[in-house]
Amino acid sequence: MSYVPRGMPARFMEGAPSIVRKSIIDMIRIDPPAPLDFDVCFRDVDCGEMSGLDFDRDGARGCHFFLKPHEMRAYRERNRRKRVAWADLPRDTQTAILSYLESDNG
């Protein structure tokens, strides 16, 4: 049986563009920030792994991380209380996420 990720609850995606709602399954605040502030988990499954990417509050992009689907599920469950709504992300972070999604899917 394969893992089909659920997206975030609708209240966390209010005001998010459709490309964000379609591509992102979770946005998690890293506390304390080490070294960046947010982990963004993507819906894609490639070669049996799911990907994520770190972003900073000033829009800087960190490095990708890759987890097997069952690891991603556990990571999301473990951090569900640190979930961040799209509207609560800093404007620079929103812009960086949008430009990343548009460049990858463009």
BELQUILIN-V767074 format. One record per helix or strand of 2 or more residues. SS is the DSSP state (h for helix, s for strand). FROM is the first residue (numbers start at 1). TO is the last residue. If there is no record, write none. Layout:
ss:SS from:FROM to:TO
ss:SS from:FROM to:TO
This chain:
ss:h from:10 to:12
ss:h from:18 to:23
ss:s from:24 to:29
ss:s from:38 to:46
ss:s from:49 to:55
ss:s from:61 to:68
ss:h from:69 to:78
ss:h from:80 to:82
ss:h from:86 to:88
ss:h from:91 to:105
